[in-house]
Amino acid sequence: MENADEYIRRGLGTNVICQVGVIVRDIERSVEAYSQILGLPKPPIVVTDEPEFAHTRYRGKPTKARAKLAFFAMGQVSLELIEPVGSPSTWQEFLDERGEGVHHIAFIVKDTDQVVQYLEGQGLEVVQRGDYTGGRYTYVDSASALGVVLELLENFETQPDKAD
């Protein structure tokens, strides 16, 4: 009989959720509301990288989609607010079809390609992927099976400075 570690290694490679993503229409208003209600400081609002750096693909095709983001630190998990900015994207699709709400749960993975292969074997498909400074992200359309999209975050290893 397999133990939990075997299932984890064969699946996502982790069982730790690092982020919950919420799609919003107006990030400034949402940051204010979340900050006030949760009693947390307002995080900075950042805009995703330009298309030439992000290399974003939505449903297999290049897109110039960007988003405004704000991250609330919530212990082990960050709460990510996302306001879509132009062009087709999983974020805009969600907002158009469902309105504001929880879009995804995210996991940090070590081998995105291997995890995607596993999830495709489960009948799921990649809906959007792209790069960010220091890593890459992949959204897998698991909404029909799980009620929420899965996001895979792979942070690239950086070599620390060797100061002896």
C-alpha positions in Angstrom: 0.0 0.0 0.0 1.3 3.4 -1.0 1.8 6.1 1.6 1.0 9.8 1.3 4.6 10.6 0.2 4.3 8.3 -2.8 1.1 10.0 -3.9 2.7 13.4 -3.6 5.8 12.4 -5.6 3.7 10.9 -8.3 1.3 13.8 -8.5 2.2 17.5 -8.0 5.4 16.8 -6.1 4.0 18.8 -3.1 1.0 19.0 -0.8 1.7 22.6 0.3 -0.6 25.4 -1.0 1.3 28.7 -1.3 -1.3 31.0 -2.7 -5.0 31.6 -3.2 -5.7 33.9 -6.2 -8.8 36.1 -6.3 -10.0 37.9 -9.4 -11.2 41.5 -8.8 -12.6 44.3 -11.0 -10.9 47.2 -9.2 -7.7 46.3 -7.4 -7.3 49.6 -5.6 -10.8 49.3 -4.1 -10.2 45.6 -3.3 -6.9 46.2 -1.6 -8.5 48.9 0.6 -11.4 46.5 1.5 -9.2 43.5 2.2 -6.8 45.6 4.2 -9.6 47.1 6.3 -11.6 43.9 6.9 -8.6 41.7 7.6 -6.7 44.3 9.6 -3.6 44.0 7.4 -1.3 46.6 5.9 -2.0 47.5 2.3 0.5 45.7 0.0 2.0 47.5 -3.0 0.2 47.0 -6.4 2.4 45.7 -9.1 1.8 45.1 -12.8 3.0 41.9 -14.5 5.9 42.1 -16.9 5.6 43.4 -20.5 4.7 40.7 -23.1 8.2 40.5 -24.4 9.5 39.4 -21.0 6.4 37.4 -19.8 6.0 35.3 -23.0 2.4 34.7 -22.0 0.4 32.1 -23.8 -3.4 31.8 -23.4 -5.1 28.7 -24.8 -1.9 27.9 -26.8 -1.6 31.3 -28.5 0.6 34.3 -27.6 -1.3 37.1 -25.7 -0.3 40.6 -24.5 -2.4 40.1 -21.4 -1.2 41.7 -18.2 -2.6 42.1 -14.7 -2.4 44.3 -11.7 -1.4 42.2 -8.6 -1.4 42.7 -4.9 -0.2 40.1 -2.4 -1.3 39.9 1.2 1.0 37.7 3.4 -1.1 35.3 5.3 1.4 33.0 7.0 2.3 30.1 4.7 -0.2 31.2 2.1 -0.3 34.5 0.2 -3.6 36.0 -0.9 -3.2 37.3 -4.4 -5.6 39.9 -5.8 -5.6 40.0 -9.6 -7.2 42.7 -11.8 -6.9 41.7 -15.5 -5.5 44.4 -17.9 -6.4 44.0 -21.6 -6.0 41.1 -24.0 -7.5 37.6 -23.6 -6.4 35.8 -20.5 -7.6 33.3 -17.9 -8.1 36.2 -15.6 -10.3 38.1 -18.0 -12.2 35.0 -19.0 -13.0 34.3 -15.3 -14.1 37.9 -14.6 -16.3 37.9 -17.7 -17.9 34.5 -17.0 -18.1 34.4 -13.2 -17.4 37.9 -11.9 -15.1 38.4 -8.9 -14.1 35.5 -6.8 -11.5 32.8 -6.1 -9.8 31.9 -9.3 -7.0 29.5 -8.3 -4.9 27.8 -5.6 -1.2 27.6 -6.3 1.6 25.2 -5.5 5.4 25.7 -5.8 6.7 22.9 -8.0 10.2 21.8 -9.0 9.5 20.4 -12.5 6.5 22.1 -14.2 6.8 20.0 -17.3 6.6 16.7 -15.3 3.6 18.0 -13.2 1.8 19.2 -16.4 2.3 15.8 -18.0 0.8 14.2 -14.9 -2.2 16.6 -14.8 -2.8 16.1 -18.6 -2.9 12.4 -17.8 -5.7 13.2 -15.4 -7.6 14.8 -18.3 -6.7 18.5 -17.4 -5.2 21.0 -19.8 -3.0 24.0 -19.6 -5.0 27.2 -20.1 -2.3 29.9 -19.6 1.4 30.0 -19.0 4.1 32.6 -18.8 7.3 33.9 -17.1 7.9 36.2 -14.3 11.2 37.5 -12.9 12.8 34.5 -11.3 10.4 31.8 -12.5 7.4 30.7 -14.5 3.7 30.0 -13.9 1.2 27.6 -15.4 -2.6 27.6 -15.0 -4.2 24.3 -15.4 -8.0 24.2 -16.1 -9.2 22.0 -13.3 -12.4 24.0 -12.6 -14.8 21.4 -13.9 -13.1 18.7 -11.8 -12.2 20.7 -8.7 -14.2 23.9 -8.8 -11.0 25.9 -9.0 -8.0 26.4 -11.3 -4.6 25.0 -10.3 -1.6 27.3 -10.6 1.9 25.8 -10.8 4.8 28.1 -9.8 8.3 27.2 -10.5 11.0 29.4 -9.1 14.3 29.1 -10.8 17.3 28.3 -8.7 19.8 31.1 -8.3 23.3 30.6 -7.2 24.2 32.5 -4.1 27.2 34.8 -4.1 30.2 32.9 -2.9 31.7 35.4 -0.4 34.3 33.7 1.7 
